[in-house]
Amino acid sequence: MASPSSARSGWVIGLWAGVCGLSMVLASRWLRRFDRGPLEIVMHRACGARLTRSGSAARPAGTGGRTR
């Protein structure tokens, strides 16, 4: 018979693995659509950054990094 602490740790590890898996799936879907992460987008908009990492002019806001 398993001790209560080992049963509890198994549940926690399973939950941790599920959260990590969900995070990886959502991150890959986000990065297919946008060229930056959500916090990077917020930071650049809040700071008023007008240049991309390469030094060229930024794309219009709200296009998700895609040109029309």
C-alpha positions as CSV (number, residue, x, y, z in Angstrom):
1,M,0.0,0.0,0.0
2,A,1.3,3.4,-0.9
3,S,1.9,6.0,1.7
4,P,-0.3,9.1,1.6
5,S,2.7,11.4,0.9
6,S,3.7,9.3,-2.2
7,A,0.2,9.3,-3.6
8,R,0.0,13.1,-3.1
9,S,3.4,13.6,-4.8
10,G,2.3,11.5,-7.8
11,W,-0.8,13.7,-8.3
12,V,1.4,16.9,-8.0
13,I,3.9,15.6,-10.6
14,G,1.0,14.7,-12.9
15,L,-0.5,18.1,-12.6
16,W,3.0,19.7,-13.2
17,A,3.5,17.6,-16.4
18,G,0.0,18.6,-17.6
19,V,0.6,22.3,-17.0
20,C,4.0,22.1,-18.8
21,G,2.5,20.3,-21.7
22,L,-0.3,22.8,-22.1
23,S,2.2,25.7,-21.8
24,M,4.3,24.2,-24.6
25,V,1.3,23.7,-26.9
26,L,0.0,27.3,-26.3
27,A,3.5,28.8,-26.7
28,S,4.1,27.1,-30.1
29,R,0.7,28.2,-31.4
30,W,1.4,31.8,-30.2
31,L,4.8,31.9,-31.9
32,R,3.3,30.7,-35.2
33,R,1.2,33.8,-35.3
34,F,3.3,36.4,-33.6
35,D,7.1,37.1,-33.8
36,R,7.3,38.1,-30.1
37,G,6.0,36.8,-26.8
38,P,3.0,38.5,-25.2
39,L,5.1,40.2,-22.5
40,E,7.5,41.4,-25.1
41,I,4.7,43.0,-27.1
42,V,3.3,44.7,-24.0
43,M,6.8,46.0,-23.0
44,H,7.4,47.4,-26.5
45,R,4.1,49.1,-26.7
46,A,4.4,50.5,-23.2
47,C,7.9,51.9,-23.8
48,G,7.0,53.2,-27.2
49,A,9.8,51.2,-29.0
50,R,9.8,52.1,-32.7
51,L,12.6,49.8,-33.8
52,T,12.7,46.0,-34.2
53,R,15.7,43.9,-33.1
54,S,17.3,44.3,-36.6
55,G,17.1,48.1,-36.4
56,S,14.6,48.6,-39.2
57,A,11.3,50.4,-38.8
58,A,8.7,48.5,-36.8
59,R,5.6,46.9,-38.5
60,P,2.3,48.6,-37.9
61,A,0.7,47.7,-34.6
62,G,-2.0,45.1,-34.6
63,T,-0.8,43.1,-37.6
64,G,0.8,40.4,-35.5
65,G,4.1,40.8,-37.3
66,R,2.6,40.1,-40.7
67,T,2.5,42.4,-43.6
68,R,-0.6,42.8,-45.7
